[in-house]
Amino acid sequence: MKKLLLSGLALTVCLSAFAQNNAKQINSRLKSATVNKTLPVTKPADGVVAPLAQVNSSVAQNRSSMVEVSIGQTVYDLQSNYGAVGNRVKLWDDNTISAVWTIGTASPSFADRGTGYNYYDGTNWLPIPAARVETFRTGWPNVSGTATSGEYIVTHGTNPTNFVSRATKGTGAWTEAALGTTTVTWPRMVVGGANGNSVHVIGNPNAAPFHVFYSRSLDGGATWVDENIVLPGQATDFFEGSVDGYDIDSRGDVVAIVLGGFAEDLTLWKSTDNGANWAVTTINEFPLSPFDYNTGISDVDGDGVADTIPTTDSGISCVIDNNGMVHVAVGSTRVLDVDPAGGVSYFPGTDGLLYWNESMPSGDITNNVIAFVEDIDGSGVIEIPDGLAIYQCGLTSMPTLGVDALNNVHLCYSSIIENTTNGNADPALEEAYRNVYYMNSTDGGMTWSTPSRIESSDFDEQAWPNMAKRVNNQIHLTYYKDGEPGNTFQPSANSSGVDTPDAYGTYDIIYNAQTNPVGVAENNSNILSTVIYPNPVSTMLNVDYTLNTAEVITVNLVDVLGQVVYSTELKGTAGVNNVKINVKNVAAGVYSLNTIVGNKVSAEKVVVR
């Protein structure tokens, strides 16, 4: 197993040494009962659950400081099996927004489960929907689209019509069609390509050997190529224990897929040619990979005794920045398998959110901790109840990443709030609440800001945050909120060992737009227009900047590895300013044309042939 040496890295967290925040030290702040508690990794809940009596939480709600907007509601409360939700917020170029979630109201069978959808027209959100957009039972949607082909939703299940689309975003009837021959479950989707019209979909076929299937369309979903492709290098039992532990992003022809969790490697697949070819990086190597926990034990040193192994959970987020670099955030956990005929168990009391990007060593990132449970009272000890609300991830997890035009990296996640409790009389069911936190990096992930709560609410559960991967002058975020920790489908066991699901209720899907504290709007107010021609280009690229005032213009052409291949500076005047860039000796590929005027940056995509 490769080890990651942090001593030579300038990684700091809140001006503290990155290496000091390792998982062992963080967990030492927690009570041993919490740290050492184990739970089996369980398969996803996707069936009928027994009806439960409706009860009200005994804990008063504290909503006085809330500035959130409820854009949806649901009784079905499982938004993700293992902490990641994919791409559920689409920020369009005109700053309108599409948002989706899993909706269901008809408990306990939830025959009406499907996609909840809402749309922001630049001024207002549509009314909260009462029903799904589909005519069939589905869920776990992702949303995206293109300016030319319209709006897409890809959904869960083997229903052959799980690609839902319409020609105009925000309005019109939805069309249900086949996703080619792909019938994956728990899908993820992004749109990219040099012309912005390629659709990339990954998902789980939900049948052994549980590979990730990848499919893409080059024409906005009209036809599909490379259908059901197994990504290179996947072992037979590659992700059997975390069936939706993956994320995908694209920026132009650069596509990134990250998959992992529990008893598996955390792996990056990256393509720089729009999904035709892939390079594979093992970000975090599980020492027994490939590992079949139905036939073996977690014995690393070969002494016949099962070992507890630090690893990652399946709360995974990835984003590609303006220079083509991939950034990854994931929760940490530990696993133990003592029964060769049984399943693996994980430690839900493990704390620490992990971070990695392509400039960092790979192999073992279990010490790359950038966030953890906040010590709110400053006591040096995290005071939380013995009970833990179950999400099959760590105490600090469910990350979601975004990037703005200045290449600042933005991160939200959900973490336990100390000194909170739901007040349950059974100690095993007395659980702390979670809130959503925010932090950012202005230097490509080398240092990070002090985390802060998005909306501080000690007695509201905030889970499954999802940020639009493109950040402008705001962070566009949705999350799930209710008044009780945990969810119905991943119940905690009471003191007698009996699983005790939460009662059904009506829960909110929240939209929260936070001001970008370190970036600017992508449209530069000093530049009235930018015209690039020809694009794609093979010899001479022309860029016409129309300025409203005289300004110094700095122009950088940057490749997918973040290397500046051309740079120039000119004293622009009011009106049209032409810049010529000779790309005859520049390698073919996708580049970012970064323009700096004053303290503002704009980025345009350039394709060199």
N, C-alpha and C positions, 0 to 999 in steps of 0.2 A: 504494500500500500504506500503510495507516494505521500510524503509529508509536506505541508506548506509552511515555509519559514517566513515569519512575519518581521523578523528583526531588521531586514533591509528595506521594508516598505514604509513609505511616509503616509500611513493610514491612521487618521485620528478621528475620534468621535467626541464632539463637543470639547475640543482642545485637550482631550485625554488620549493616551496611547491606545491605538487600536488593539494591540496584542494584549493589553491588560484586561479587556472585556471578554475573556474567554468563557466558554460555557461552564466550566467547573466552578469558577469564581462566582458567576452569576447564580448558579443553582445553589451555592452555599448560602445565599441570602434567603432561601426559601426553607420552610420547615421540611424535615426529612419525610414526614408523612405525605407531603405533596410531591416532593422530588422522586420518591421511591415507589409511588403508586404506579401500577401497570394495568393496562387494558389491552384486550386483544384487538388487533386490526380487523375490522369487520367489513363485509361486502356492502355495497350500496343498498340503501333501502328504496325500493321502487315498486312496492306492492301495497296491499291493503293493510292498514293497521286497525287494531281494535278501537271502538269508540270510547271516548273518555268523557267524564263529567266536566261540564264547564265550571271553572272556579276562577276567582279573582285573586291576583297576587296580594299578599298582605303588606307589601312594601309600597309606600306612597310614591307617586311619580313626581320627579323634580324636573319640570319642563319650563321653568320661568325664564331661563337664559337661552332657550332654543330660538334659532333664527333659520331653521331648516324648512324645506318645502317638501311636503308629502306629495309624491307624484303617482303613487300606486299603493294598493293594499293586497294582502293575500292571507289566507288561512294556512295554506300549504307553506311550511316554514323552512324547508330544506333547500337552500339556494345553491349549495355545493356539498359534495360528499366529503371532501378532504381539504377545503379551505380556499381553493382557487375558483374563479368564476369566468375567466376569459375576458372577452371584449363585449361588455354590455352597455357601454356608453360611447356613442359615435358623435364627435364634434365635427360638423361639416364646415367647409371652407367659408360659408357665409355666416358662421357662428350660430347657426341653429343646432339643435341637439336631438338625437334619438336615443332613447333609453329603454332597455328591456329587462325583464326578470321572470322567474317562474311564478305563475299565478295559479291558484286553485282555491275554491271556496266550499266545495261539496264534500266535506269530511263525512266518514272516514275513507271512502273509496277514492275520492278526488278524481272522478271520471271527467271532470271539467278542467283538469290540469292542462296548462299550456303556456303560451307566451303572453305576459303582461307587457303592454307597450304604451309609451307616452312620448310626446313630441313638444319641443320648445321652439316657437316660431321666431325667436329673437326678442320677444317681449313677454309672452306668457306661455305656460304649459297648458296643454289640453286638459279637459276634465279627467279625473281619476277613472280609469276604465273599470267596468264591472265584469268583464269576461275576456277570455283569451282571443287572440287574433285568428287562430286556426279552427278548423272544423273537426280536428282529431286530437286525441290525448297525446301530449308531448311535454316538453319542458326544457330547462337548462339552455336557454337560447343565447346566441351571440348575434350582434347586429353590425352591419356595415353597408357599403354601397359605393356607387360611383356617380359622377355628375351626368354621365351619358346613359347609364343603364338603370339607374334608380336605386332603390333601397332593398336590402336583403336581410332576412333572418334565417339562420340555420338552427335546427332544433334536434332534440334528442329522440332516439328510438329507431326501430326498424321500419316504421311507416315509410313507404316509398315516396311520400310527398313532403319530406321534411326540409325542403328548400322553399321558403316563402318569400315572395317578392312583389314589388309594385313599381310602376314607372316613375312615380313622383314621391319623393320623401315627404312624410308627414300627412299625406292625404291620398284618398283613393282606395279602391278595393284591393285586397291581397290575393295573389295567385299562388296556389299550391302546386308545386311541381317536384319532379324527382331530382335528387342531387346526383345526376348521372346514375351510375350503378352503386353508388356509395350509400350505405345505410348504417352509418356509425352512430354510436351513442355518446352522450356527453361531449358534443362537438365544440371546437373553437374555430373562429373564422377571422381573417383579415383580408383587406383589399389593397393591392399594390401594383407593381409592374411599372415599367418605364412610361407607359401611357395611362397608368392609374386604373386599368380596367381588368386586372387579373385578380381572381378570387382564389384564396388559399384556405383549405379546410383540413383540419385534423380531427381524429376521434378514435374511439375504441369500438371495434366490431363486436365487442361483448361476447366473444367466443375464444376458446383456447386456440392459439397460444398467446392471445392478448397483446398483439403488436399494436402500435399506433399506425393507423392508416392515414395516408396523405393523398389529397386530390387537389387539382387546380383547374381553373378555367381561365382562358386567355381572352375571353370575349364577354365578360360580365355575367357569367353563369349560363349563357345560351348553350354552350357545349363544354364537355369536361375532358381533360387529358390527364395522363398519369393517374388514373383512377385506382384507388385502393393500394397505393404504393406503400410497401413496408420500408421505413427509413433504414438506411444502411447501418449494419452493425448491431441490430437488436438481437438479444439472446431470446431463447424460447420463452422463458417466463419473465420477460423484461419488466413489465409493470403490473403484474397480476394483483399486487396488493394495494395499488393506488390508481384506480381505474380512470380518474380524471385529473391526475397530477401532471398537468402539462399546460403550456401557454405558447402563443405564437404572436409574432409581430412582423411587419414588413415596412420597408421604406424604399420606394423605387424598386429596383431589382434585387435588393438585399432582403432576404427572408430568414428569420430566426425561429427555431422551435426548441423549447427546453422541456425536458421530461425527467421525472424521477420521484423519489420518495420512499420512506421506510427502508426496506431491505433491497435497495436498488442504487445503481449509479445515478447521479444527477448529470444529465448529458445535454450538450448543445449541438444541434444540427444547424449549420449556417450555409446559405446559398447566396452567391453574388450574381447569379444569372437567372433570377426569377423562378427558382425551384427546379431547374434542370439537373443541377449537380449539387452535391452536399459535402461539406467538410464537417468532421465529427470531433468534438472536444469533450472529454470526460472532466466535468467541472469538479465533481466530488465523487471519489471512487469508493464504493462499498467494498470492504476487504474480501467478502466472499462472493462477489459478483462473477458469474450469475449464480443466484442462490434460490433454491426451491425450498421454501420453509414448510412444505408439506412432507418432506422426506429427510430433512437435515436439522441440525441445531446450529446456533450462532457461535460456533467454536472457531475462533480466529487463530489461536496458537497451537491447535492440534492436540490439546491435553485431554480431550474427551469431556470437558466441562464447558457449558454454554457461557459465552461472554456477552456483556452489555456493550453495544457498539454505538458510538456517536454517529449520527447520520442526519439527513434532511427529512423534513416532512413533505407533504405534497401541496402545501400552499406556495405556489410558484408564480412569479411574474417576471416577464422579460420585456425589454424595450430596446429599440435601435436608435441611437442618437443621430445627430445631424452629420456626423462623420462616418457613419456606418458601424460604430462600435456597439456591441451587445452588452447590456447591463442586466443583471439577474438578482432578484431578491427571493429568499426562501426561508421558511421557518426551520428551526432545528428541533431534533428530538433524539431519543435513544431507543434502541430496539433490543429485544431479548427473545430467543427461541430455545426453550428447554425441552420441547416435546417434538421428536422427529416426525411424529404422525399428526401433529397439530399445526396450528398457525402461529405466526409471530405476534408478540406483544410489543406495545410501545409505551413510553413514559409520557403521559400528557402533561406532567408537571415540569417538563424540560422547558427552559426559557432561553431566548436569544433569537433575534432575527439576523440572518446571514446575508452578506452581499458579496458579489463578484462581478468583475468585468473582464474583457479580453486582454487588458494590459496586465492582469494579475496572474500569478502562478495558479495552476489548476492541479487537482489531485486530491487535496484535502482542504476544504474551506470551513471546517467545523469550528475554527477559532475566529472566523471573519465576522464577529458579532458587532453590529452597529446600533442595535436597539434592544431593549429588554423591558420588563415590567418596571414602571416608574415607582421609585421610592418617594411617594408623595409626602410623607411626614418626615423624611430625612433621618429615619432611625437606623438605617443600615440593614434593616431586616424587612422583608416583604410580608406583611400581615394579610393573609387570605385564608378563607375557611378550608377545612380538609376536603370538602366536596369540590369537584371540578365539573363545570358544564362541558359536555363532550362535543367536540367538533372534529375529532381525529386529526388534530394538529397541535402545535406547541402553544404555550401561554402567550407568546408574541408571534403572530403569524398573519396569514391572509394578506400578503403584501400586494400592492398595485403600483406600477411605475409609469411615469410620464416624462417627456422632454419638451422644453420650450425652444424658441428660436435662438436664444443665446447659448443653447446647449447645456443649460442647467438641468439637472436630474431631480425629479420630484418623486416622493415616495409617501404613500399612506399605508397603514396597516392597522390591525385590531389587536389590542392587548388588555390583559387583566387589570382592573382598577383595585388597588389595595384598600383595605379597610371598608369594603363594601360587602354586603350579604343580602341574599333574598329572604333571610329570616326563617328558613325552614327549620322545624324542630328536630328533624332527623339530621345528625351531623354529616352523614354521607350525601345528603341532598342540599346542604347549606352551601351555596355557591356564590362566588364573586361575579360581578358584572364586567363586561368588556366595553371599552370605548375605542373610537377610531382616532389615530394619531397621524400627524404630518411632520415630515422633515425634508430637507433638500440638500443637494450638493452643487456648489458652483464651480468645482474644479474636476469634473469628470469622475466623481466617486471617491476621490482621495480623502476628502474630509466631509463631514456631515454636520448639519445644524442640530441644535438641541431639539428633540421631539416635543411637540405640543399637541394637546387634544384639539380636534376639530371643533367639537361642541361638547364641552364638559358637562356630563350628566351622570352622576354617580349611580343612579338607579334606573338607567335605561341600557338595555343590551344593544350594542352597535356592532354588527358583524358583516362579513363579506363585502368590504369596501371595493369599489371598482372606479378607477380613474380613467378618463379619456387619455389615451397615450400621447395625444398632441395637446400640449398646454400652451395657451396664449397668455393674455393678461390675467387669466383666472385658472384655477385648478377645478376641473369639472368632475364632480364626485357623486356617486350614489352609494348607498349602503342600506342594509336591512336593520330595522329597529323594533324591539318589543320590550315588554316590562318584566321579562323573566330570562335568566341566563339559559343558554342551550336551546335545543329544538326538540320537536316531538319525535323525529325519526332516528335520533342518536341519543337514546335515553341514558341517564345515569342510573346506577344500581343503588337501591336503598341499603340500609344497614343490614338487612337480611339477605342481600345479594340479588334482590328482585329488581329487574329493569323497571323504571318508573318514568314513563314519558311525560312531558309537559302537557298541560291541557291545551286544547285548541283555542285559538282566539283570532282576532283580526289584527294583523301586523302591518307596519308601514314600510314602504320603500321610499327612502329619503334622497332628495337631491340637495347638494350643498355646494355652492360656488364660492370658493375661497380666493381672495386676491393673491395673485402670484407675488410673493414678497421679494423675489430676486430677478424677475424677468420683465419683459415688456411685451406689448402686443406684437404679433408677427408682422402686421402691416406698419411699415416705417412711415411716420407722419410727414417726414421731410421728403420722402420719395412719392411723387404722385403716381408714377407707373414704372414698371420694369418690363422691357420687351427683350426676349432672348431669341436669336435666330442665327443660322438654322439650328434646330434641336430635334433630333440627333444631329451631330456635327462630326465632320471628319478632318477638316482643315482649319478654317478660321471661324471662330465664334464671335458674334457681335452681341453686345449688350447695350441697350439704350436706356439710360436712367433719366427720367424727367423729374427735376427737382423744383420745389416751390421757392427755395432760397439757395444762395451759394453755400456749399458745404464740401468738406473734404470727404472723399469716397475711398474706402479701402475695399479691395476686391480680392478674395481668396478662392481658388479652386481646390477642393479637398477631396481626396479619394476615400474609399470605403474603410481604409485602415486609419484614417485621421491624418494622413500626410498631406501637407500643402504642396501641390504640384505647380501652382502658379500664384503669384501675388503681385499686385500693383496698387498704387495710390495716386489719385488725381485730385486737383482742386476743381470741384464741380461748380458750375454756374447755374443760375436759375434758367430753366428750360431743359432741352434735350442734351445729354452728354453721352457720347459713344465710347465704349471700351472694346478693343479688339484683342482676342486671346487666340494665339496660334496653338492649336492642339494637334498639329501634324505628328509630333513626336510623343504625344501622350497616349498611354495604353488605353485600349478600348475598355469601356466600362461605364458605370454610373458614378457621377460626381455631384458634390454639393457646391453650388456657387454661393458663397457667403459674402454678403455685402454689409459693411459697417459704416454707418453715418452717425456721427456723434456717439452717443452711448446706446444706439439701437442697432439691431442686427436683423437682416432678413435672409432667408435661405431659399434658393431655387434649385431644382433638379436639372442636371445636364447629362445627356447621354452622348458619349464619344464612341464613334464606330471606326 
